[in-house]
Amino acid sequence: MARILVVEDDALVREMLSTMLIEHGYEVHIADSGDKALAAMANHPMDLVVTDMFMPGMTGLEIINTLKERSKGTKIIAISGGMRHFQGSDSLAMARAMGADKTMSKPVPMTQLIGAVTDLVGN
């Protein structure tokens, strides 16, 4: 069973994403910030991280960058709910450029999320 970490500061979105993944048989861990996510990863490696791009403190791009340095085998799905930009660039395009394996816009349809997770880590 794949171990998945959901990193999302919005409690409702975090709960929705984790519930969808649990219902499909994945072992899910949650973090409401980048710092907590990296601390969790230090103690328990994950197969996949689903991270929001815009959170207080550490951004999704910073999480992606750190994971690519520390946890090379971990797959990453970046999600974003808005048209926010980093220095004039689209955040999801930047996430792909930095190494995110998949990107999705919120609200993330269940079938799209589960399909992406299956593609990256199997059932």
C-alpha positions as CSV (number, residue, x, y, z in Angstrom):
1,M,0.0,0.0,0.0
2,A,1.4,3.4,-1.0
3,R,2.0,6.0,1.7
4,I,0.8,9.4,0.7
5,L,1.3,12.8,2.5
6,V,-1.3,15.5,1.9
7,V,0.0,19.0,2.5
8,E,-2.8,21.5,2.6
9,D,-3.4,24.5,4.9
10,D,-7.2,24.5,4.2
11,A,-8.7,22.0,6.7
12,L,-11.8,21.3,4.5
13,V,-9.7,20.6,1.3
14,R,-7.2,18.6,3.3
15,E,-10.0,16.4,4.7
16,M,-11.6,16.0,1.3
17,L,-8.3,14.9,-0.4
18,S,-7.3,12.5,2.4
19,T,-10.8,11.0,2.6
20,M,-10.8,10.3,-1.2
21,L,-7.4,8.6,-0.9
22,I,-8.3,6.5,2.1
23,E,-11.4,5.3,0.4
24,H,-9.3,4.0,-2.4
25,G,-7.1,2.1,0.0
26,Y,-4.1,4.4,0.4
27,E,-2.3,5.0,3.7
28,V,-2.7,8.8,4.2
29,H,-0.8,11.2,6.4
30,I,-1.6,14.9,6.6
31,A,0.2,18.1,7.3
32,D,-1.1,21.7,7.4
33,S,2.2,23.3,6.6
34,G,5.4,22.8,4.7
35,D,7.5,22.6,7.9
36,K,5.2,19.9,9.3
37,A,5.3,18.0,6.0
38,L,9.1,17.9,5.9
39,A,9.3,16.9,9.6
40,A,6.9,14.0,8.9
41,M,8.9,13.0,5.8
42,A,12.1,12.9,7.9
43,N,10.6,10.3,10.2
44,H,8.4,8.3,7.7
45,P,9.3,8.4,4.0
46,M,6.4,8.7,1.7
47,D,5.8,7.3,-1.8
48,L,3.8,10.4,-2.8
49,V,3.3,14.0,-1.6
50,V,0.2,15.9,-2.7
51,T,1.0,19.6,-1.9
52,D,-0.9,22.8,-2.2
53,M,1.1,25.6,-3.9
54,F,0.1,28.5,-1.6
55,M,0.3,28.2,2.1
56,P,1.5,30.4,4.9
57,G,5.2,29.9,5.6
58,M,6.8,27.5,3.1
59,T,5.2,27.5,-0.4
60,G,4.6,24.4,-2.5
61,L,7.6,25.3,-4.7
62,E,9.8,25.3,-1.6
63,I,8.4,21.9,-0.6
64,I,9.0,20.5,-4.1
65,N,12.6,21.8,-4.2
66,T,13.4,20.4,-0.8
67,L,11.8,17.0,-1.6
68,K,13.8,16.8,-4.9
69,E,17.0,17.3,-2.8
70,R,16.2,15.0,0.1
71,S,13.7,12.4,-1.1
72,K,14.6,11.7,-4.7
73,G,12.2,8.7,-5.1
74,T,9.1,10.5,-3.8
75,K,6.5,11.4,-6.4
76,I,4.9,14.8,-6.2
77,I,1.5,16.1,-7.2
78,A,1.1,19.9,-7.0
79,I,-2.3,21.5,-6.6
80,S,-3.4,25.1,-6.8
81,G,-6.8,26.7,-6.4
82,G,-6.1,30.0,-8.0
83,M,-4.5,31.9,-10.7
84,R,-1.8,33.2,-8.4
85,H,1.6,33.7,-9.8
86,F,5.2,33.6,-8.6
87,Q,7.0,36.6,-10.0
88,G,4.7,36.6,-13.1
89,S,4.9,32.9,-13.8
90,D,2.1,30.4,-13.5
91,S,2.5,28.4,-10.2
92,L,1.6,25.0,-11.7
93,A,3.9,25.5,-14.6
94,M,6.7,26.4,-12.2
95,A,5.9,23.3,-10.2
96,R,6.3,21.1,-13.3
97,A,9.5,22.8,-14.2
98,M,10.9,22.2,-10.6
99,G,10.0,18.5,-10.8
100,A,6.4,17.9,-9.8
101,D,5.3,14.7,-11.5
102,K,1.7,15.9,-12.0
103,T,-0.2,19.2,-11.4
104,M,-3.9,19.8,-10.9
105,S,-6.2,22.8,-10.4
106,K,-8.6,22.9,-7.5
107,P,-11.2,21.8,-7.1
108,V,-9.6,18.5,-7.9
109,P,-12.1,15.9,-9.3
110,M,-11.9,12.6,-7.5
111,T,-11.4,10.6,-10.7
112,Q,-8.6,12.9,-11.8
113,L,-6.8,12.6,-8.4
114,I,-7.1,8.9,-8.1
115,G,-6.0,8.4,-11.7
116,A,-2.9,10.5,-11.1
117,V,-2.1,8.7,-7.9
118,T,-2.5,5.3,-9.6
119,D,-0.3,6.4,-12.5
120,L,2.4,7.4,-10.1
121,V,2.3,4.8,-7.3
122,G,-0.1,2.1,-8.3
123,N,-3.1,0.9,-6.3
